[in-house]
Amino acid sequence: MYSASDLRKGLKVVIDRDPYVVTFFEFSKPGKGQALYRTKLRNMITGLTLDRTFREGDTFEPASLEERPMQYLYKEGSHYHFMDNQTYEQIIINEESLAESKNFLIENLNVKVLLFRDKPIGVDLPNFVNLRVIKTELWVKGDTSKADYKPATVETGYELRIPPFVGEGELITIDTRTGEYSTRVKE
Amino acid sequence: MGYGKDARFVKGLSRWSQGLYIFSPRPLTQTETGFVALAFRPFPSFVPIPRSPGMGDETVIINSSIKNWSLVRRKTALRQRAKILQAIRDCFVGQGFWEVETPHRIPAPAPESYIDAVPSGSWFLHPSPELCMKRMLAAGYEKIFQICRCWREGERGSQHIPEFTLLEWYHSGVDYSTLMEECAVLIQTVATRVGLGERIIFCDQPIDLTTPWEKIPLRKAFLEYAKTPMEEALKDGSFDELMVRDIEPRLGKKKPTFVFDYPAERGALARLKIEDRTLAERFELYMGGLELANGFSELADPEEQRRRFDRENENRRAMGKPVYVIPERFLEELGEMPPSAGIALGIDRLVMIFLDARSIDEVVAFTPEEL
């Protein structure tokens, strides 16, 4: 059982018997008032998103999803192909179900495919993945207004902000839970 | 990295090497050969850095080869934070306030329904220095301020961190309306001293710091922004939701806003209004939708204070939270406290507003997750 204070981005809970994943989370507490946990939740089956505010003392059932270790193979249109590491069986998950996870899928990545009533509805990623920067600005441009971070695109097409010293072609570690730059990988 | 003839104005130049990055308040230009021209004399196109204002000619040197990038990149913000703290201290000392220090570890925090203290052995880390500072008022200290670390369990988000820095000041012989004026003067003065001037940008919104600031009774804010009477919201339990969803985001947009006269039950240590006993003489300051400070005319009646602590403890018990021991010494001395007012201002949030930071993580050296 989870309590409201366990809420965070990526947590999977059951609401009205459906599995939901927290896609946005913000803690609020108006002066001397009670803690409020504002969330956006995505229904992992229908893909629909709902806004919910929870209070201290609210509890949730964790979404008990079957996890199967699989490897990401390739993408075909909006279909992502995975292979079961034990049975070599291949499955397809569509882009909508993957949501933000698709940003971090790189060929041969080991993930956990999540199944709800035998239907694959998403993946659990490792907390950190390494991706190559394919596009970013040269840092010394005199644009001191955004001096601390600059935009970049990695090989999956995902866009994020990275430190100025990281150049194109370099490998970086991204925290998949926040989608943020973590460190540069020395090769 | 190459440098032009003006580079001799920069201190520590001999330590420069490849891989060193600098954050300069002046535009940098790149020559065709790939060298960087550093112009430390004013350019005609000079624009101040919005996210690190007030740096003047100071250049913060950032070394990119250091692994802890999250800490390295906060260097400019933490430099600014230090300046803001210094300006606050100067401002208080100039107004005849004394800086005081009270223990961080206390046996009995003030029982309040929604403030949870962090246990430390059989005692607690203080959630605010309020009780000890009021005991000082009672002992005849008239104008005191403190900048200290405070702890509140379970408070973590982009505007909250469980260990945070609070500025509290207390002033004998004044009430909450004087405190609002003092607060406005303080923030205005500090903004000027750190080089921000009278207009700041926070979350893409310009905020005009010139006084008078906006003042709105909370009751009116409820009617205007939440379209619900405040009393009704209290009764049906939607008070906090409406505050967060409908009211707070609209406060302090063009000018900082004081919201005042809170429901009596939302001011466990505040004096009630003589003309309306359902309201407490309490205010909150908002800038750009962010709650920055909370102040009130202090309740100085020990018996009434005891009843309120008991009621707060009952609420806590009903919610299944730990009940706190009544701070007896505080109550004993409270009767000797002259009419006073006190205020708590979140330093981390003030720095956020001044530096236009979106998250509290950007203005502290370490978050708990980084330890």
Chai-1 contact restraints between the chains, C-beta under 6 A:
chainA,res_idxA,chainB,res_idxB,connection_type,confidence,min_distance_angstrom,max_distance_angstrom,comment,restraint_id
A,S5,B,G154,contact,1.0,0.0,6.0,A-B,restraint_1
A,E26,B,G157,contact,1.0,0.0,6.0,A-B,restraint_2
A,F27,B,G157,contact,1.0,0.0,6.0,A-B,restraint_3
A,F27,B,H160,contact,1.0,0.0,6.0,A-B,restraint_4
A,S28,B,V244,contact,1.0,0.0,6.0,A-B,restraint_5
A,P30,B,D240,contact,1.0,0.0,6.0,A-B,restraint_6
A,P30,B,M243,contact,1.0,0.0,6.0,A-B,restraint_7
A,P30,B,V244,contact,1.0,0.0,6.0,A-B,restraint_8
A,G31,B,E284,contact,1.0,0.0,6.0,A-B,restraint_9
A,G31,B,E291,contact,1.0,0.0,6.0,A-B,restraint_10
A,G31,B,N294,contact,1.0,0.0,6.0,A-B,restraint_11
A,K32,B,R266,contact,1.0,0.0,6.0,A-B,restraint_12
A,G33,B,Y114,contact,1.0,0.0,6.0,A-B,restraint_13
A,G33,B,D240,contact,1.0,0.0,6.0,A-B,restraint_14
A,Q34,B,Y114,contact,1.0,0.0,6.0,A-B,restraint_15
A,Q34,B,D240,contact,1.0,0.0,6.0,A-B,restraint_16
A,L36,B,D240,contact,1.0,0.0,6.0,A-B,restraint_17
A,L36,B,V244,contact,1.0,0.0,6.0,A-B,restraint_18
A,V140,B,L28,contact,1.0,0.0,6.0,A-B,restraint_19
A,V140,B,Q30,contact,1.0,0.0,6.0,A-B,restraint_20
A,V140,B,V36,contact,1.0,0.0,6.0,A-B,restraint_21
A,G142,B,P27,contact,1.0,0.0,6.0,A-B,restraint_22
A,G142,B,L28,contact,1.0,0.0,6.0,A-B,restraint_23
A,G142,B,T29,contact,1.0,0.0,6.0,A-B,restraint_24
A,T144,B,I49,contact,1.0,0.0,6.0,A-B,restraint_25
A,S145,B,P50,contact,1.0,0.0,6.0,A-B,restraint_26
A,A147,B,F23,contact,1.0,0.0,6.0,A-B,restraint_27
A,D148,B,R73,contact,1.0,0.0,6.0,A-B,restraint_28
A,P163,B,W69,contact,1.0,0.0,6.0,A-B,restraint_29
A,F165,B,S64,contact,1.0,0.0,6.0,A-B,restraint_30
